[in-house]
Amino acid sequence: MSFRRQFESHADGIHDLIPRDRMTTAARKLRAAYAHTPGAPFYQREFGFFTLDVWKEQGLPADVPLADLFGFDPDGLFGLWGAGWCEADLAPAFEEKILETRGEHEVWQDRSGRHVLCFKGRRNGFMPEYIAHPVTDFKTWEKHCKWRMDPNTPERFGPRFLEHVEKAKSAAA
């Protein structure tokens, strides 16, 4: 018996790939694209975040979803956003606030306590410039972050996180 066959019951997307017949159409298209499958259909997804403001000024219909306008495929991936990623899932998060204005830019404190230089009123769609972090040594780790990462904090698994877990379960069904 092959190793893969021996553990087929673990094909859950974590221990092994989910079988194709259990995937959504979009997930199958995405898998084929990443596997460089000859003749695979093109997976169309959202693009041009940086152009949306200009398109809106030029008359982009506000009442029609972008997926309908451009024929995007539904999501082929599902992530547990809010469970931590590039940012620690701090509870409570730092207060988001503007710290300084610099002409066409502003420095703001994000939910992870980082000081970020970005365009005024626009925090997405470009590579941010991080100019300070809440942790610089062991003392600042204990003062600013350690207590925010207590796994027993009730708000850590609040409604937002549980909502993502339910979406993940239904996406895997």
N, C-alpha and C positions, 0 to 999 in steps of 0.2 A: 504494500500500500504506500502510495507516495505521501510525502510530508504534507503537501497542499490538501490532498483528499482526506487525510487523517484529521485535519482541522477545518473542514469546510463549514462547520457550524459557527466558526468565528469570523465569517465573512460579514462583518458588521461595519466596514468602513474605517475601523480603527486597527483591528488585528489583521485584516486582509481586505481586498477590494470587494465592494458590494457586487453581487452578480448583475450582469447587464439587464436581465429580465426584471430586476427589482428597482432599476433606476428610472428616473423621469427621462423623457425624450431629450430635454436640454442637457441633463447629466451625461447621457450616452453620447451626444454630439461633442460635449466638452472632453470626455475621455478619449474619443476618437481623434480629436484635434491634438491633444497632448501626446498621444501615442504615435502621431505622424502617420495615421492610417491613410493609405492612398484612397482617393475618392471620397474622403470624409466630408460631410456637409459643413459649410461655414457656420460657426457659432457667432451670432450677432448679439452684441451686448452694448451697454451704455458707453458713450464716449463724450469727449468735448466738454467736461465740466467747466473749463475755463471760458467757453464760448456762450454758455447759457444766458448770462446777463445781457450780452450783446444781442443774442437771438430774441430775447424777450422784448428789448427795445425796438427790434426790427419787426415785431408782430407775431412772434411764436405764440400759437394758441395756448392759453393758460389752462383751458379746461380739457385738453386732450393729453393723456399720458405720453411721455416720450416713447415708450415701448410701442404704442399704437402708431405714432407718427413715423417711426423709423423701422418698424418690423422687428424689434429686438426679441430674442428668445427669452423665455422665462429663466430665472436663476437656475444655474446648474450646480451651484455650490451652496452650502449652508454653513454659516459659522455662528458660534455662540458669542456674538458681540456683547460686550458688557460683562464677560467672564474674564476679562484681562486679555491683552494682546501685546501691542507695543507699549501700552500703558498699564501700569499696575492697577488693579481694581481696588482702589483705596476707598475705605468706608469709615468716616465720611470723606468725600472727595474735597480737594481744595476748592475754595471759592473762585469761580471764574470772574476775572475783573481786568479792566484796562488799567495798566500801571503808569503808562507814559505815552504821549503822542509825539511823533517825530516826523513832521511834514505829512507825506502821503502814507506813512507807516505808523503802526502803534505797537507797543509792547504790552502783551497781556499775559496774565497768569492763567494757565489752563487747569483742568481738573486734576492733573498730576503734580501741580505745583511748579511746573516749568515756566520760565519767562521766555516768551516766544515773540520774535519780531515778525510781523506780517503786514499785509496791506490793510489800510483802514477799512473796517467793516467786512473784510474777506479773509476767512481763516481756512478755507478749503480750496483745493484745486491747484496747489503749488507746493513746492518743498519749503517748509518753514525753516527759519533760522532760530535755533535754540541758543539763547544767550546766558541762561543761568538755570541751575537745577536745585531742587530742594535739599539734595544730599551731596555734601562735599567731604564729609568725614563721618566717623562713627557717632560723634555727638549730634550732628544734624540728622543722621539716620534715626536715632532714638527720639529726638525732639519732634521731627516733622513727619516721619513715615511709619516707623515700626508699629506704633499704636493703631495706625489706620489699617493695618493688615491682620488684625485679630480675626481668626476664622470663626469665632463665636459671636461676632457682632451681628445682631439680628438683621440690620439693613443690608448686609453682604448678600443675602439670598432673598432680597425683597421681590416685589411684583415684577420689576423689569427683568431680572435674571430668570425668574420662574417662567415668565412669558416666552423668553428665548428658548428655554428648555422644552416647553410645550411645542413651539414651532419646530424645533429640531426633531422631536419625536414624530411629529406628523410628517415631516419631510422624509424621514427614514422609513415610514410605514409603506 
